[in-house]
Amino acid sequence: MEEIPTPEPPKKKVDEDWKKRAADEKAKLAPAAKAAAPAAAKPAEAPAAPGGAPQAAPPEEPPPQPGRRGGGPFEMLVTMLVQQASMMLGLVSDPMTGERYQDLGQAKMLIDILATLKIKTKGNLTAQEDRFLNAALGELQMEFVALADAMTQQAKPGGKKKP
């Protein structure tokens, strides 16, 4: 039986001088980085926490990029949860069916998720993110309480009935 010759593996092109090029590029950028460093102000250290450990100040908010709305992934997450909770409270209609309905159990769960998010992210949000989360959570909690109170009044004998 004849042996079948095995093909030679393709030769890899190895770029041996990549380290030299990276070092050259770093050397070119170093003067610009040094010039920009004094211009960047150091953030002020926040007062110490009750335990004596310094508390980190919220990170500075970067300017919004042209053509892009403010907010990032965190605000998108909060918005998604707020929209779902609003739908469960009957404040907005379901985008799929166009109908409004109320599910207080689901609404409470979503509000609790936002409250947990607030606790778990304390000290790690920008000022804008913190304000956004607090405002959204506060509004949903007030709507939930108002709706729960209205439903309790309707359930009582002689309570107001929906027209």
C-alpha positions as CSV (number, residue, x, y, z in Angstrom):
1,M,0.0,0.0,0.0
2,E,1.2,3.4,-0.9
3,E,1.8,6.1,1.7
4,I,-0.1,9.3,1.2
5,P,2.1,12.3,1.8
6,T,0.9,14.6,4.5
7,P,0.6,18.2,3.6
8,E,3.0,20.6,5.3
9,P,1.3,22.8,7.9
10,P,0.9,26.4,6.8
11,K,3.7,28.6,8.0
12,K,2.8,31.2,10.5
13,K,4.0,34.7,10.1
14,V,5.3,35.9,13.4
15,D,5.7,39.6,14.0
16,E,8.9,39.7,16.1
17,D,9.3,43.4,16.5
18,W,5.8,44.2,17.9
19,K,7.3,44.9,21.3
20,K,9.6,47.5,19.8
21,R,6.8,49.2,17.9
22,A,4.6,49.2,21.1
23,A,7.5,50.8,23.1
24,D,8.0,53.4,20.4
25,E,4.3,54.3,20.3
26,K,4.3,54.6,24.1
27,A,7.3,56.9,24.0
28,K,5.5,59.1,21.5
29,L,2.4,59.3,23.6
30,A,4.1,59.9,26.9
31,P,4.7,63.7,26.5
32,A,1.0,64.2,25.7
33,A,-0.1,62.1,28.7
34,K,2.2,64.1,31.0
35,A,0.8,67.4,29.7
36,A,-2.8,66.2,30.3
37,A,-2.1,64.8,33.8
38,P,-1.8,68.2,35.6
39,A,-4.9,69.4,33.9
40,A,-6.9,66.5,35.4
41,A,-8.1,67.5,38.9
42,K,-8.0,64.9,41.6
43,P,-11.4,64.2,43.1
44,A,-11.9,65.4,46.6
45,E,-11.9,62.7,49.2
46,A,-15.2,62.2,50.9
47,P,-15.6,62.4,54.6
48,A,-14.9,59.3,56.6
49,A,-17.7,56.8,57.2
50,P,-18.9,56.0,60.7
51,G,-16.4,53.0,60.8
52,G,-13.5,55.4,60.2
53,A,-12.8,54.2,56.7
54,P,-12.8,56.9,54.0
55,Q,-15.9,56.9,51.9
56,A,-15.3,57.2,48.2
57,A,-16.9,60.1,46.4
58,P,-19.2,59.3,43.5
59,P,-17.3,59.2,40.2
60,E,-17.4,62.3,38.1
61,E,-19.9,62.2,35.3
62,P,-18.4,62.2,31.8
63,P,-19.9,64.7,29.4
64,P,-22.6,63.1,27.1
65,Q,-21.4,62.1,23.7
66,P,-22.8,64.0,20.7
67,G,-25.8,62.2,19.3
68,R,-26.3,60.0,22.3
69,R,-28.8,60.3,25.1
70,G,-27.6,60.6,28.6
71,G,-27.5,57.4,30.7
72,G,-25.8,54.2,30.4
73,P,-26.5,50.5,31.0
74,F,-27.5,51.1,34.6
75,E,-30.1,53.7,33.7
76,M,-31.4,51.4,30.9
77,L,-31.8,48.6,33.5
78,V,-33.7,50.9,35.9
79,T,-35.9,52.1,33.0
80,M,-36.7,48.6,32.0
81,L,-37.7,47.7,35.5
82,V,-39.8,50.9,35.9
83,Q,-41.6,50.2,32.7
84,Q,-42.5,46.7,33.8
85,A,-43.6,47.9,37.2
86,S,-45.7,50.7,35.6
87,M,-47.4,48.1,33.4
88,M,-48.1,45.9,36.4
89,L,-49.6,48.9,38.2
90,G,-51.9,49.6,35.3
91,L,-50.3,53.0,34.6
92,V,-49.4,52.1,31.0
93,S,-50.8,49.6,28.6
94,D,-49.2,46.4,27.6
95,P,-47.3,47.1,24.3
96,M,-48.2,43.7,22.9
97,T,-52.0,43.8,23.6
98,G,-52.7,47.5,24.1
99,E,-54.6,46.6,27.3
100,R,-54.1,47.8,30.8
101,Y,-54.2,45.4,33.7
102,Q,-53.1,45.3,37.3
103,D,-51.0,42.7,39.1
104,L,-50.0,44.1,42.5
105,G,-47.9,41.0,43.3
106,Q,-45.7,41.5,40.2
107,A,-45.5,45.2,40.7
108,K,-44.4,44.7,44.3
109,M,-41.7,42.3,43.2
110,L,-40.3,44.7,40.6
111,I,-40.4,47.6,43.2
112,D,-38.6,45.4,45.6
113,I,-35.9,44.6,43.0
114,L,-35.4,48.4,42.5
115,A,-35.1,48.9,46.3
116,T,-32.5,46.0,46.5
117,L,-30.6,47.6,43.6
118,K,-30.6,50.9,45.4
119,I,-29.1,49.2,48.6
120,K,-26.6,47.1,46.7
121,T,-25.3,50.0,44.6
122,K,-25.0,52.5,47.4
123,G,-21.8,54.5,47.0
124,N,-21.1,53.0,43.5
125,L,-23.4,55.2,41.4
126,T,-22.8,58.6,39.8
127,A,-24.9,61.4,41.2
128,Q,-27.1,61.3,38.1
129,E,-27.7,57.6,38.4
130,D,-28.5,57.9,42.1
131,R,-31.0,60.7,41.5
132,F,-32.6,58.7,38.7
133,L,-33.0,55.6,40.8
134,N,-34.3,57.4,43.8
135,A,-36.9,59.4,41.8
136,A,-38.1,56.3,39.9
137,L,-38.3,54.2,43.1
138,G,-40.1,56.9,45.0
139,E,-42.7,57.4,42.3
140,L,-43.4,53.7,41.9
141,Q,-43.7,53.3,45.7
142,M,-46.3,56.1,45.9
143,E,-48.3,54.8,43.0
144,F,-48.3,51.3,44.6
145,V,-49.5,52.6,48.0
146,A,-52.2,54.7,46.3
147,L,-53.4,51.7,44.3
148,A,-53.3,49.3,47.2
149,D,-55.3,51.8,49.4
150,A,-57.9,52.2,46.6
151,M,-58.3,48.5,46.2
152,T,-58.6,48.1,50.0
153,Q,-61.4,50.8,50.0
154,Q,-63.2,49.0,47.2
155,A,-63.0,45.6,49.0
156,K,-64.6,47.0,52.2
157,P,-68.4,46.7,52.4
158,G,-69.9,50.0,51.4
159,G,-66.6,51.1,49.8
160,K,-66.5,53.0,46.5
161,K,-67.1,50.9,43.5
162,K,-65.6,51.5,40.1
163,P,-68.0,53.0,37.6
